[in-house]
């Protein structure tokens, strides 16, 4: 029965208790200064108390209006089903707390930045640039603002799908990097966790089908033509031409020569000591330098003041394009710089008696057999020194050996 309470009653009630106004509206008195309105209803046979505010802020009239609105929501009508407003409010509080917890968690982008920073010192300049550029281009637009727990396999599919065919190497690397970052940021004891970036059969079936990959080797110059080429190269000036001569004489990888530093050269020992962070196999590599290779360095050292052996006149390091331009000018545009490693390897295999282990060590290759690797840990420096000197003697006419 509505209207049981009067405004003056609300002011005078000081004894703790529940005072009914009818139709489920109660004045809950805790003390003379602590009184609150509440709407009581039942749900599944259990009583529910829905707070409507303090008597200081809500008048008796407004409390009745609030009670009527709450009762309408609980009962519903022909177009709207009734709701448990207490449970709804409780769920909203839980969701709000969960949202606060999610907001406190780092995003994938923050996790990735932390991972890159952690490994920065041990990575090469190229590796650093690739990690950041690929994640920024392909991962961050889709999952960058999500927490690790919010990332789903569908997100990984969506970011990989546009590049899975046309940029297959990049796509595979991006997926692997995402998987690594996610794995780095989950509880190690969570046995039920499944990494959403793992290339499972389910994800593989959803991605576009790739055609069978055809392995294409770097176009290489036949070793029989190497002496003629080196004669032509001797007439080319400039830093890029000198770096190309050094690459060929040492059979090193392009990026190893591009980033070569004077601090790595042991001139008395005739050794180039390349640190692990700049090597493909992440292991220190010592290159014995032939007389011709030393001649290239001596010529570059003349007047040099920087740390880079082959500095770009425009500043920073050269790109491989500088050496490719030299090849093109000399009429050898059909071969690649990296291909000269194959030229060296074929020459060493077909014309010398040096064991496989010596040839492979000269190329800084990883042994396929772990057993072989265990016995071949030495760098075979002196045997390789003889091999590299024989290589220089083969490709350089006598008159060019002193000047490279």
Secondary structure as GFF3:
##gff-version 3
##sequence-region A 1 404
A	DSSP	alpha_helix	7	12	.	.	.	ID=ss1
A	DSSP	beta_strand	17	22	.	.	.	ID=ss2
A	DSSP	beta_strand	25	31	.	.	.	ID=ss3
A	DSSP	beta_strand	34	43	.	.	.	ID=ss4
A	DSSP	beta_strand	46	54	.	.	.	ID=ss5
A	DSSP	alpha_helix	60	75	.	.	.	ID=ss6
A	DSSP	alpha_helix	85	104	.	.	.	ID=ss7
A	DSSP	alpha_helix	108	119	.	.	.	ID=ss8
A	DSSP	three_ten_helix	120	122	.	.	.	ID=ss9
A	DSSP	alpha_helix	125	134	.	.	.	ID=ss10
A	DSSP	pi_helix	135	139	.	.	.	ID=ss11
A	DSSP	alpha_helix	140	143	.	.	.	ID=ss12
A	DSSP	three_ten_helix	148	150	.	.	.	ID=ss13
A	DSSP	alpha_helix	153	161	.	.	.	ID=ss14
A	DSSP	alpha_helix	168	184	.	.	.	ID=ss15
A	DSSP	alpha_helix	201	206	.	.	.	ID=ss16
A	DSSP	three_ten_helix	223	225	.	.	.	ID=ss17
A	DSSP	alpha_helix	226	233	.	.	.	ID=ss18
A	DSSP	alpha_helix	239	250	.	.	.	ID=ss19
A	DSSP	alpha_helix	254	258	.	.	.	ID=ss20
A	DSSP	three_ten_helix	262	264	.	.	.	ID=ss21
A	DSSP	beta_strand	265	266	.	.	.	ID=ss22
A	DSSP	beta_strand	271	274	.	.	.	ID=ss23
A	DSSP	three_ten_helix	276	278	.	.	.	ID=ss24
A	DSSP	beta_strand	285	288	.	.	.	ID=ss25
A	DSSP	alpha_helix	291	301	.	.	.	ID=ss26
A	DSSP	alpha_helix	320	329	.	.	.	ID=ss27
A	DSSP	alpha_helix	339	351	.	.	.	ID=ss28
A	DSSP	alpha_helix	356	362	.	.	.	ID=ss29
A	DSSP	alpha_helix	370	375	.	.	.	ID=ss30
A	DSSP	alpha_helix	381	395	.	.	.	ID=ss31
A	DSSP	alpha_helix	398	401	.	.	.	ID=ss32
###
